[in-house]
Amino acid sequence: PEARSSRRLRRAPAELESDQRLTTCLATIPSLISTTEVIVLDRDAVAIRAHDDPRLVINERVGQWYIEHRTAGSTLYAMCASAALYTSADAIPPFPYLWLDGVRNGRDAQDQLVELFSGDNPPTFVAMYQDVGVCNPSGQISALLSRRYATRTIVDGATILALRIGAPST
């Protein structure tokens, strides 16, 4: 038995390479199967299946809507988090925090958000991805949206609010 185990330790390099190739092939089979499952899905289902995030497709559609409807000086805000939307919309975020945790807990984020929506240059459009109460539990943003914005359309389930012309600031 001892001689047999020492022979296993001294296997030829070609045998080791062959074993490594076989192990690599076997290890990739699950990945190939799951990739095949995703490839056959329609485009909308891929985002949900591969990333468990339907916003990927919604972002593209909201972004396309914004590109088609913006004018010079228009701005867009994703309430309160969908960072990839800004890429799809070819837009610069008007607010420094792009994820829910930052919006809720970032340094002075809540005060900055109120300033953004109560100031003289609020976003032209707001894509409602989350409930405003989740983004701003104080209710200040909800009140400002009610006073200053109107529903413009719904794109793939995301309500798009538009700033009312002449809407009062605070």
C-alpha positions, 0 to 999 in steps of 0.5 A: 500500500505504501508503494502504491501511494508514493506512485500516486504522488509521483504522477507524470506531468501529462497525467496531472495536466489531464486531471486538471483539465478534467476537473476544470471541465467538470467545474464549468458545467453548472455555469454553462447550464445556467448561462444556457438557461439565461440565453434562451430567455427574452430580453426583459426576463434576463435582468430578473433571472441573472440579477434579480433586479427588474430596474435594469430594463425599467431604467433603459425604458425610463432613460429612453423616455427622458431622452425623448422628452427632455429639453435644454436644462432638464434634470432627472431624479430617481426617487430615491435610488436607481443609479444606473438610470442616469447612465441609461438617460445620459443624465447627470444626477442632481443629488450626490447620493445614488443608493437608498442607504446614502439617501437615508443615512448619508451626512446631511443627505436628508437636508440636502434632499429637502433643499433640492426639492424646495429650492429654485432649481428642483429636478424637472422630472422625478422617476418614482422607483421607491415610495417617497416615505421610504426615501424621506420619512419626515414627509417633507419631500412628499409634501413638496412633490404634491405641491410642485409636481404632477404625474406626467406618465408611467413608464414600465411601472415607474411613475414620472412626475414633472415639475409644474411650471411656476410651482411655488418653492417652499 
